[in-house]
Amino acid sequence: MSRNDAAPGTVTAPPSRIRRLLSHLYIQCLIGVIAGAVVGWLWPSVGAELKPLGDGFIALVKMMIAPIIFCTVVHGIASMNNLRAVGRVSLKALIYFEILTTVAMVIGLVVVNVVKPGSGLHVDVSSLSTNGLPPAATEHEGFADFVLAMIPATLLSALTGNEILPVLLVSVLFGFGLHASGEAGASIARGVEKFSTVLFTLIRWIMRLAPIGAFGSIAFTIGNYGLDTLHHLFLLVGSFWLTALFFVLVVLGTVMRINGLRLLPLLRYIKEELLIVLGTSSTEPVLPRLMAKLQHVGASKPVVGITLPAGYSFNLDGTAIYLTMGSVFLAQALGIDLSLTQQLSMLAVMLLTSKGAAGVTGSGFIALAATLSAVPHVPVAALALIFGIDRFMSEARALTSLVGNSVATLAVARWEGQLDQARAKAVLRGEIPYTPTPEISEPDAKASPEPVLDPVPVNG
């Protein structure tokens, strides 16, 4: 039957409209998440075997993160005339990170003490074992180890490792070196900028695989753990998700208001990234794309290049909430009565252990293990209680941290005077749509000029 022969009263969407709708990455990711949940629910054994799809997608993106951060930070620093601006931006970012991370931890501490999700379990610690935990869960990294880990073995090994902090260190040093090298450094900086265009083109191709990665990750989660896994710890998982939602809407919403912007339009603007994070439980796959989008909003390239990657290690708001709620929950489950002083001492340790945790699945759990290893109040073996359901809280951790770092970048850019306010409002209203192109790292200069931090003179 032809299109004209359709039954009277039947409303059909034009094929071109459906194709346009399906061409959006966030629609494809949503379909992948729903399909993965269905497969994991109906065929658990099949879903459990699909984990490599998600792992493969994350691995593809992770191999691009180090060179993209390197190129962005190096070019941003090399293009600055006043190098004091680098230190100024970094200091403001760290101050912001510490304030918001502390607020997140305090909120989590209040909620878990009011709701008391672990009370009444009366778990015997002698019945628990660390044999099923990841090896890193029983290791503790002290402050000196944490600092030394930032220094790579060689200049190039930072770009081949799995940590963001060594990449940032090498990038900052290399950027300063180019800036101090005159015309020779300026020519290399231009080459770095062109190389970053190639990298963002590759990322654009890789991101087309995001729906497959989300499908595999969700299918594995549901198939491996089951829909009823949350039953006995529903109160913990539910209260954690609601606390994370409160932090995003109230705290981060207030920060956006202070900076003259609104949170909900920002969430709509990064909806594709949010769905990718929801499917993969990792913020790393969207880092390159998020850097480009925040530049498109009107934040200067140097500020984005410094603040956003640093936030992936120093501003994990979702992990901060998880640490306080998880540790106190375990104490409640074991019948350990923590005094306010003991809880505050744990919070102080968490301010360190939460730093440097990569935005990947399971990093929050490892940070919690490091916290328990550093304080005598709760045994590390208690982690066995929440190891099985940690995966169901990792999505909320990742989503909260993603939104928190997006807001942080805009806030620091506004604080530094490097946010085009008019452009930001226009982009978030949808008046200047974001279109990924090979020049994804550059905002549309014709629509609104990008603010820069003291551009370097032509003579270097």
Secondary structure by P-SEA (a helix, b strand, c coil): ccccccccccccccaaaaaaaaacaaaaaaaaaaaaaaaaaacaaaaaaaaaaaaaaaaaaaaaaaaaaaaaaaaaaaacccaaaaaaaaaaaaaaaaaaaaaaaaaaaaaaaaacccccccccccccccccccccccccccaaaaaaaacccccccccccccaaaaaaaaaaaaaaaaaccaaaaaaaaaaaaaaaaaaaaaaaaacaaaaaaaaaaaaaaaaccccccccaaaaaaaaaaaaaaaaacaaaaaaaaaccccaaaaaaaaaaaaaaaaacccccaaaaaaaaaaaacccaaaaaccccccccccaaaaaaaaaaaaaaaaaaacccccaaaaaaaaaaaaaaacccccccaaaaaaaaaaaaaccccccccccccccccccaaaaaaaaaaaaaaaaaaaaaaaacccaaaaaaaaaaccbbbbbcccccccccccbbbbbcccccccc
